[in-house]
Amino acid sequence: MSASKTFKTLRQSLLIAITSATFLVGCGQPDSKSTSEIVSETSSTLDLNDAQAREMARVVDTARPELEVLKKIRGQLREEMLAQMQQDSVNVEEINALLEATWASVHTKLPVLAQKITDFYTMLTPEQRSKVKERISKGWKSNHLERLESANTSRIVFGMSFALDLDDIQEREITNLINTLRSTSVEIKERHRELREEMYDLMLQDSVDAEDVAALLDVRWSEVQSKLPLLAQGFADFHKILTQEQRVKIAQKLVKKWDSGKDS
């Protein structure tokens, strides 16, 4: 699997809770916009009244500290995985322990995120909730994960080969690795889709209970944990295929992409 796809797939699976938290604003990246900007965009989309706009501002402000913590966790994971990528060798157990620690850190935040999601949907009318569902559903269909999943193996390997000057043996090994990990990626994607659908069902009910939202997030989030050893092994296998020069090069490319904000 290409380094870019490896990290994106890993991030998607590990940060389901963070993705769910973006339901709070309905659109955009909450950590890159001010509260007034988020409220203004949401008000325009959902036609919020004054009382709803004030409640929206309160929910966003109280959610920001948790989202900042999650953003920091994501950044730390990136840095540690990049450091591992550039080492002469990696240990699967250490990689898995790193993923487990990240999983546990985000898992502790689920009850708070569930309450914020509940606060947001409680203030909306049934019509507004339906509009939020339509907007989020449309966004998911066009997101980068969906586009990545549509790319075939040969296209991914070709791009990697061009960027890293892979030899024939490396191309074959990476092709085999991608094909091996695709089933895991598809399963994670399916769980992600199921989470969205179940969240939709909750949001369209007459009332939204924070405990129900937390339980839903906990069940789906726990399913991710079972896939961590496979992701750790995939990362280790990918590391082993590349030369030290190629590992450094691809780490530099990832840093450049993240710094540019193209993969925030």
Secondary structure, DSSP 8 states (H G I E B T S, - for coil): --HHHHHHHHHHHHTHHHHHHGGGTSSS-GGGS-HHHHHHHHHHHHT--HHHHHHHHHHHHHHHHHHHHHHHHHHHHHHHHHHHHTSS---HHHHHHHHHHHHHHHHTTHHHHHHHHHHHHHTS-HHHHHHHHHHHHHHHHTSHHHHHHHS-HHHHHHHHHHHHT--HHHHHHHHHHHHHHHHHHHHHHHHHHHHHHHHHHHHTSSS--HHHHHHHHHHHHHHHHTTHHHHHHHHHHHHHHS-HHHHHHHHHHHHHHHHTTTT-
